[in-house]
Protein backbone atom coordinates (compact mmCIF):
# COMPACT_ATOMS: atom_id res chain seq x y z
CA UNK A 1 0.00 0.00 0.00
CA UNK A 2 2.84 2.36 0.94
CA UNK A 3 4.72 1.57 -2.30
CA UNK A 4 1.59 2.25 -4.34
CA UNK A 5 1.12 5.65 -2.65
CA UNK A 6 4.76 6.57 -3.29
CA UNK A 7 4.39 5.56 -6.94
CA UNK A 8 1.32 7.79 -7.29
CA UNK A 9 3.14 10.72 -5.70
CA UNK A 10 6.10 10.26 -8.07
CA UNK A 11 3.81 10.13 -11.10
CA UNK A 12 1.95 13.22 -9.86
CA UNK A 13 5.25 15.06 -9.44
CA UNK A 14 6.33 14.05 -12.95
CA UNK A 15 3.06 15.31 -14.40
CA UNK A 16 3.47 18.61 -12.55
CA UNK A 17 7.07 18.89 -13.79
CA UNK A 18 6.01 18.18 -17.37
CA UNK A 19 3.27 20.80 -17.16
CA UNK A 20 5.71 23.34 -15.69
CA UNK A 21 8.35 22.69 -18.35
CA UNK A 22 5.73 22.86 -21.10
CA UNK A 23 4.47 26.16 -19.73
CA UNK A 24 7.98 27.62 -19.70
CA UNK A 25 8.71 26.43 -23.24
CA UNK A 26 5.40 27.72 -24.59
CA UNK A 27 6.02 31.03 -22.82
CA UNK A 28 9.46 31.32 -24.43
CA UNK A 29 8.01 30.53 -27.85
CA UNK A 30 5.33 33.19 -27.38
CA UNK A 31 7.94 35.69 -26.28
CA UNK A 32 9.95 35.00 -29.45
CA UNK A 33 6.83 35.57 -31.52
CA UNK A 34 6.10 38.86 -29.74
CA UNK A 35 9.65 40.11 -30.40
CA UNK A 36 9.05 39.63 -34.12
CA UNK A 37 5.54 41.10 -34.18
CA UNK A 38 6.18 44.08 -31.87
CA UNK A 39 9.73 45.33 -32.51
CA UNK A 40 11.01 48.47 -30.79
CA UNK A 41 10.55 51.62 -32.87
CA UNK A 42 13.58 53.69 -33.83
CA UNK A 43 13.25 56.90 -35.84
CA UNK A 44 15.89 57.85 -38.40
CA UNK A 45 18.75 59.84 -36.89
CA UNK A 46 20.12 61.02 -40.25
CA UNK A 47 18.62 62.40 -43.45
CA UNK A 48 19.69 62.33 -47.10
CA UNK A 49 21.36 65.70 -46.49
CA UNK A 50 23.90 63.89 -44.31
CA UNK A 51 24.90 61.95 -47.43
CA UNK A 52 25.32 65.09 -49.54
CA UNK A 53 21.97 64.66 -51.29
CA UNK A 54 20.54 68.13 -51.78
CA UNK A 55 17.33 67.42 -53.69
CA UNK A 56 15.00 65.45 -51.42
CA UNK A 57 11.79 65.89 -49.48
CA UNK A 58 9.66 64.29 -46.79
CA UNK A 59 6.57 62.56 -48.15
CA UNK A 60 3.53 60.73 -46.81
CA UNK A 61 1.77 57.77 -48.43
CA UNK A 62 -1.44 55.94 -47.64
CA UNK A 63 -1.63 52.17 -48.03
CA UNK A 64 -4.59 50.26 -49.43
CA UNK A 65 -5.56 49.30 -45.86
CA UNK A 66 -5.47 52.92 -44.70
CA UNK A 67 -2.14 53.33 -42.91
CA UNK A 68 -0.09 56.50 -43.17
CA UNK A 69 3.54 55.89 -44.07
CA UNK A 70 6.34 58.45 -44.07
CA UNK A 71 9.39 58.52 -46.26
CA UNK A 72 12.03 60.44 -48.18
CA UNK A 73 11.66 61.01 -51.90
CA UNK A 74 14.82 61.70 -53.91
CA UNK A 75 14.02 62.62 -57.55
CA UNK A 76 16.11 60.90 -60.24
CA UNK A 77 18.20 62.73 -62.81
CA UNK A 78 18.12 59.82 -65.25
CA UNK A 79 14.43 58.87 -64.94
CA UNK A 80 15.10 55.66 -62.98
CA UNK A 81 14.15 55.20 -59.33
CA UNK A 82 14.07 52.46 -56.71
CA UNK A 83 11.86 51.71 -53.72
CA UNK A 84 13.95 50.96 -50.62
CA UNK A 85 12.49 48.70 -47.91
CA UNK A 86 14.38 48.35 -44.64
CA UNK A 87 14.75 45.36 -42.33
CA UNK A 88 13.07 44.39 -39.07
CA UNK A 89 13.51 46.87 -36.17
CA UNK A 90 15.05 49.42 -38.52
CA UNK A 91 13.82 52.49 -40.41
CA UNK A 92 14.10 54.34 -43.71
CA UNK A 93 17.74 55.26 -43.08
CA UNK A 94 18.75 51.58 -43.23
CA UNK A 95 19.52 51.60 -46.97
CA UNK A 96 20.36 55.28 -47.29
CA UNK A 97 24.08 54.56 -47.98
CA UNK A 98 23.10 52.37 -50.95
CA UNK A 99 20.69 55.03 -52.19
CA UNK A 100 23.36 57.72 -51.87
CA UNK A 101 25.80 55.68 -53.95
CA UNK A 102 23.18 55.13 -56.66
CA UNK A 103 22.28 58.81 -56.57
CA UNK A 104 25.76 59.66 -57.83
CA UNK A 105 24.79 57.78 -61.01
CA UNK A 106 21.57 59.78 -61.36
CA UNK A 107 19.12 57.34 -59.74
CA UNK A 108 16.30 58.48 -57.52
CA UNK A 109 14.55 56.64 -54.75
CA UNK A 110 11.80 56.42 -52.20
CA UNK A 111 12.87 55.26 -48.75
CA UNK A 112 9.93 54.57 -46.42
CA UNK A 113 9.38 53.59 -42.82
CA UNK A 114 7.45 50.34 -43.11
CA UNK A 115 4.32 49.93 -41.01
CA UNK A 116 4.92 49.77 -37.26
CA UNK A 117 8.44 51.11 -37.81
CA UNK A 118 10.00 54.54 -37.54
CA UNK A 119 7.37 57.26 -37.86
CA UNK A 120 4.82 55.30 -39.88
CA UNK A 121 1.48 54.12 -38.54
CA UNK A 122 0.71 50.50 -37.68
CA UNK A 123 0.35 48.41 -34.55
CA UNK A 124 2.20 45.24 -35.48
CA UNK A 125 4.72 43.77 -37.91
CA UNK A 126 4.04 40.80 -40.18
CA UNK A 127 7.57 40.08 -41.44
CA UNK A 128 6.78 41.07 -45.03
CA UNK A 129 3.18 39.89 -45.41
CA UNK A 130 1.13 43.09 -44.95
CA UNK A 131 4.26 45.14 -45.64
CA UNK A 132 3.75 44.16 -49.28
CA UNK A 133 0.96 46.75 -49.30
CA UNK A 134 3.51 49.34 -48.16
CA UNK A 135 5.66 48.50 -51.18
CA UNK A 136 2.64 48.77 -53.47
CA UNK A 137 1.84 52.24 -52.09
CA UNK A 138 5.47 53.25 -52.66
CA UNK A 139 5.29 52.05 -56.28
CA UNK A 140 2.12 54.04 -56.88
CA UNK A 141 3.83 57.15 -55.49
CA UNK A 142 6.92 56.79 -57.67
CA UNK A 143 4.87 56.05 -60.76
CA UNK A 144 3.02 59.35 -60.30
CA UNK A 145 6.17 61.51 -60.07
CA UNK A 146 6.92 63.50 -63.24
CA UNK A 147 10.67 62.89 -62.96
CA UNK A 148 10.24 59.10 -62.87
CA UNK A 149 9.97 56.94 -65.97
CA UNK A 150 7.28 54.38 -64.92
CA UNK A 151 9.09 51.77 -67.01
CA UNK A 152 12.30 52.24 -64.98
CA UNK A 153 11.26 51.48 -61.40
CA UNK A 154 13.10 48.94 -59.28
CA UNK A 155 12.79 47.69 -55.72
CA UNK A 156 15.54 47.06 -53.14
CA UNK A 157 14.72 45.26 -49.91
CA UNK A 158 16.80 44.07 -46.97
CA UNK A 159 15.86 41.16 -44.71
CA UNK A 160 12.15 41.59 -43.89
CA UNK A 161 12.03 44.35 -46.49
CA UNK A 162 13.35 41.85 -49.01
CA UNK A 163 10.41 39.56 -48.34
CA UNK A 164 8.00 42.43 -49.02
CA UNK A 165 10.02 43.41 -52.10
CA UNK A 166 9.82 39.90 -53.56
CA UNK A 167 6.08 39.68 -52.98
CA UNK A 168 5.48 43.15 -54.44
CA UNK A 169 7.60 42.36 -57.51
CA UNK A 170 5.49 39.27 -58.17
CA UNK A 171 2.34 41.42 -58.04
CA UNK A 172 3.46 44.51 -59.96
CA UNK A 173 4.35 43.80 -63.61
CA UNK A 174 5.99 47.20 -64.14
CA UNK A 175 8.75 46.65 -61.58
CA UNK A 176 11.83 46.02 -63.72
CA UNK A 177 14.53 45.17 -61.20
CA UNK A 178 14.53 43.40 -57.83
CA UNK A 179 17.45 43.61 -55.39
CA UNK A 180 17.27 41.54 -52.23
CA UNK A 181 19.76 41.71 -49.39
CA UNK A 182 19.81 38.83 -46.87
CA UNK A 183 16.20 37.64 -46.98
CA UNK A 184 14.68 34.32 -45.94
CA UNK A 185 13.37 31.79 -48.45
CA UNK A 186 10.54 31.10 -46.00
CA UNK A 187 9.78 32.60 -42.61
CA UNK A 188 9.10 29.24 -40.99
CA UNK A 189 12.38 27.87 -42.35
CA UNK A 190 14.35 30.72 -40.82
CA UNK A 191 12.61 30.38 -37.45
CA UNK A 192 13.30 26.65 -37.56
CA UNK A 193 16.99 27.33 -38.24
CA UNK A 194 17.17 29.81 -35.34
CA UNK A 195 15.60 27.34 -32.94
CA UNK A 196 17.82 24.43 -33.98
CA UNK A 197 21.13 26.28 -34.36
CA UNK A 198 20.65 29.25 -32.05
CA UNK A 199 19.13 27.65 -28.96
CA UNK A 200 19.73 23.95 -29.71
CA UNK A 201 16.11 22.84 -29.52
CA UNK A 202 14.37 20.60 -32.05
CA UNK A 203 12.57 22.48 -34.81
CA UNK A 204 9.46 20.43 -34.20
CA UNK A 205 7.29 21.33 -32.35
CA UNK A 206 8.85 24.65 -31.35
CA UNK A 207 8.78 26.25 -34.81
CA UNK A 208 5.09 25.47 -35.06
CA UNK A 209 4.42 26.99 -31.64
CA UNK A 210 6.22 30.23 -32.55
CA UNK A 211 4.42 30.38 -35.91
CA UNK A 212 1.10 29.77 -34.18
CA UNK A 213 1.58 32.80 -31.93
CA UNK A 214 2.78 34.99 -34.83
CA UNK A 215 -0.31 34.06 -36.83
CA UNK A 216 -2.52 34.75 -33.81
CA UNK A 217 -1.05 38.22 -33.31
CA UNK A 218 -1.07 39.27 -36.98
CA UNK A 219 -4.16 37.52 -38.30
CA UNK A 220 -2.06 36.24 -41.22
CA UNK A 221 -1.11 32.74 -42.29
CA UNK A 222 2.64 33.25 -42.30
CA UNK A 223 3.43 29.65 -43.19
CA UNK A 224 2.61 31.02 -46.65
CA UNK A 225 5.26 33.75 -46.34
CA UNK A 226 7.72 32.27 -48.80
CA UNK A 227 9.73 34.89 -50.72
CA UNK A 228 11.35 32.10 -52.75
CA UNK A 229 7.94 31.30 -54.23
CA UNK A 230 7.41 34.98 -55.04
CA UNK A 231 10.73 35.07 -56.91
CA UNK A 232 9.65 32.02 -58.90
CA UNK A 233 6.45 33.76 -59.96
CA UNK A 234 7.82 37.20 -60.86
CA UNK A 235 8.77 36.18 -64.40
CA UNK A 236 11.71 37.60 -66.32
CA UNK A 237 12.48 40.56 -64.09
CA UNK A 238 16.16 41.25 -63.47
CA UNK A 239 17.05 39.85 -60.04
CA UNK A 240 20.07 40.48 -57.83
CA UNK A 241 20.55 38.60 -54.55
CA UNK A 242 23.17 39.55 -51.95
CA UNK A 243 24.04 37.58 -48.80
CA UNK A 244 26.91 37.26 -46.33
CA UNK A 245 28.54 33.96 -45.46
CA UNK A 246 28.65 34.83 -41.73
CA UNK A 247 25.02 35.88 -41.42
CA UNK A 248 23.83 34.32 -38.15
CA UNK A 249 20.27 35.66 -38.45
CA UNK A 250 19.37 34.28 -41.88
CA UNK A 251 21.72 31.56 -43.07
CA UNK A 252 23.38 31.79 -46.47
CA UNK A 253 21.64 28.51 -47.35
CA UNK A 254 18.41 30.54 -47.51
CA UNK A 255 19.99 32.63 -50.29
CA UNK A 256 20.68 29.49 -52.31
CA UNK A 257 17.07 28.37 -51.93
CA UNK A 258 15.85 31.75 -53.19
CA UNK A 259 18.34 31.99 -56.05
CA UNK A 260 17.32 28.60 -57.43
CA UNK A 261 13.92 30.12 -58.25
CA UNK A 262 15.20 32.99 -60.44
CA UNK A 263 14.29 32.66 -64.12
CA UNK A 264 15.19 36.06 -65.61
CA UNK A 265 18.53 37.88 -65.77
CA UNK A 266 20.07 37.29 -62.37
CA UNK A 267 23.16 37.49 -60.23
CA UNK A 268 24.09 36.06 -56.84
CA UNK A 269 26.65 38.05 -54.85
CA UNK A 270 28.02 36.23 -51.80
CA UNK A 271 29.98 38.47 -49.45
CA UNK A 272 32.68 36.46 -47.70
CA UNK A 273 32.52 37.10 -43.96
CA UNK A 274 29.49 39.36 -44.35
CA UNK A 275 27.05 39.57 -41.43
CA UNK A 276 23.34 40.38 -41.39
CA UNK A 277 23.38 43.97 -42.61
CA UNK A 278 26.14 46.37 -43.56
CA UNK A 279 27.29 44.30 -46.53
CA UNK A 280 28.25 47.29 -48.67
CA UNK A 281 30.40 48.65 -45.86
CA UNK A 282 31.94 45.20 -45.33
CA UNK A 283 32.90 44.71 -48.98
CA UNK A 284 32.60 47.92 -51.02
CA UNK A 285 34.56 46.36 -53.88
CA UNK A 286 31.91 43.67 -54.39
CA UNK A 287 29.27 46.37 -54.65
CA UNK A 288 31.38 48.45 -57.03
CA UNK A 289 32.24 45.46 -59.22
CA UNK A 290 29.00 43.46 -59.16
CA UNK A 291 26.01 45.10 -57.48
CA UNK A 292 25.95 48.61 -58.96
CA UNK A 293 26.95 47.51 -62.50
CA UNK A 294 24.05 45.02 -62.49
CA UNK A 295 21.62 47.76 -61.46
CA UNK A 296 22.96 50.11 -64.14
CA UNK A 297 22.65 47.38 -66.77
CA UNK A 298 19.03 46.49 -65.98
CA UNK A 299 17.54 49.79 -64.79
ChimeraX attribute file (.defattr): number of C-alpha atoms within 10 A of each C-alpha:
attribute: neighborCount
match mode: 1-to-1
recipient: residues
	/A:1	6
	/A:2	7
	/A:3	8
	/A:4	9
	/A:5	10
	/A:6	11
	/A:7	12
	/A:8	12
	/A:9	12
	/A:10	12
	/A:11	12
	/A:12	12
	/A:13	12
	/A:14	12
	/A:15	12
	/A:16	12
	/A:17	12
	/A:18	12
	/A:19	12
	/A:20	12
	/A:21	12
	/A:22	12
	/A:23	12
	/A:24	12
	/A:25	14
	/A:26	16
	/A:27	14
	/A:28	15
	/A:29	21
	/A:30	17
	/A:31	14
	/A:32	17
	/A:33	21
	/A:34	17
	/A:35	13
	/A:36	17
	/A:37	21
	/A:38	17
	/A:39	15
	/A:40	13
	/A:41	15
	/A:42	14
	/A:43	14
	/A:44	14
	/A:45	9
	/A:46	11
	/A:47	16
	/A:48	20
	/A:49	11
	/A:50	11
	/A:51	13
	/A:52	11
	/A:53	14
	/A:54	10
	/A:55	12
	/A:56	17
	/A:57	13
	/A:58	13
	/A:59	14
	/A:60	14
	/A:61	18
	/A:62	17
	/A:63	19
	/A:64	11
	/A:65	9
	/A:66	10
	/A:67	16
	/A:68	18
	/A:69	24
	/A:70	23
	/A:71	23
	/A:72	21
	/A:73	24
	/A:74	23
	/A:75	23
	/A:76	22
	/A:77	15
	/A:78	15
	/A:79	19
	/A:80	22
	/A:81	32
	/A:82	30
	/A:83	26
	/A:84	31
	/A:85	35
	/A:86	27
	/A:87	27
	/A:88	23
	/A:89	19
	/A:90	22
	/A:91	27
	/A:92	27
	/A:93	24
	/A:94	21
	/A:95	21
	/A:96	22
	/A:97	15
	/A:98	17
	/A:99	25
	/A:100	21
	/A:101	15
	/A:102	19
	/A:103	20
	/A:104	12
	/A:105	13
	/A:106	15
	/A:107	23
	/A:108	28
	/A:109	28
	/A:110	27
	/A:111	28
	/A:112	30
	/A:113	28
	/A:114	35
	/A:115	24
	/A:116	24
	/A:117	28
	/A:118	22
	/A:119	20
	/A:120	22
	/A:121	17
	/A:122	14
	/A:123	11
	/A:124	17
	/A:125	25
	/A:126	25
	/A:127	23
	/A:128	29
	/A:129	23
	/A:130	18
	/A:131	24
	/A:132	25
	/A:133	21
	/A:134	27
	/A:135	28
	/A:136	20
	/A:137	17
	/A:138	27
	/A:139	23
	/A:140	13
	/A:141	18
	/A:142	23
	/A:143	18
	/A:144	11
	/A:145	14
	/A:146	10
	/A:147	16
	/A:148	23
	/A:149	16
	/A:150	20
	/A:151	15
	/A:152	18
	/A:153	24
	/A:154	27
	/A:155	28
	/A:156	26
	/A:157	26
	/A:158	25
	/A:159	24
	/A:160	28
	/A:161	29
	/A:162	29
	/A:163	33
	/A:164	34
	/A:165	34
	/A:166	30
	/A:167	27
	/A:168	26
	/A:169	26
	/A:170	20
	/A:171	15
	/A:172	13
	/A:173	13
	/A:174	16
	/A:175	23
	/A:176	20
	/A:177	23
	/A:178	29
	/A:179	25
	/A:180	27
	/A:181	26
	/A:182	29
	/A:183	32
	/A:184	29
	/A:185	26
	/A:186	21
	/A:187	22
	/A:188	20
	/A:189	17
	/A:190	18
	/A:191	23
	/A:192	22
	/A:193	22
	/A:194	19
	/A:195	19
	/A:196	16
	/A:197	13
	/A:198	12
	/A:199	9
	/A:200	10
	/A:201	15
	/A:202	13
	/A:203	18
	/A:204	11
	/A:205	10
	/A:206	19
	/A:207	21
	/A:208	16
	/A:209	20
	/A:210	25
	/A:211	22
	/A:212	17
	/A:213	19
	/A:214	26
	/A:215	17
	/A:216	12
	/A:217	16
	/A:218	17
	/A:219	10
	/A:220	14
	/A:221	14
	/A:222	19
	/A:223	15
	/A:224	12
	/A:225	22
	/A:226	21
	/A:227	27
	/A:228	24
	/A:229	19
	/A:230	23
	/A:231	28
	/A:232	18
	/A:233	18
	/A:234	24
	/A:235	14
	/A:236	16
	/A:237	23
	/A:238	23
	/A:239	26
	/A:240	22
	/A:241	24
	/A:242	24
	/A:243	30
	/A:244	25
	/A:245	17
	/A:246	15
	/A:247	17
	/A:248	15
	/A:249	18
	/A:250	25
	/A:251	22
	/A:252	23
	/A:253	13
	/A:254	19
	/A:255	25
	/A:256	17
	/A:257	16
	/A:258	23
	/A:259	21
	/A:260	11
	/A:261	17
	/A:262	24
	/A:263	16
	/A:264	14
	/A:265	13
	/A:266	18
	/A:267	17
	/A:268	17
	/A:269	16
	/A:270	18
	/A:271	21
	/A:272	15
	/A:273	13
	/A:274	21
	/A:275	20
	/A:276	21
	/A:277	19
	/A:278	16
	/A:279	21
	/A:280	18
	/A:281	13
	/A:282	16
	/A:283	15
	/A:284	14
	/A:285	11
	/A:286	18
	/A:287	20
	/A:288	13
	/A:289	10
	/A:290	15
	/A:291	20
	/A:292	15
	/A:293	12
	/A:294	20
	/A:295	17
	/A:296	12
	/A:297	8
	/A:298	16
	/A:299	20
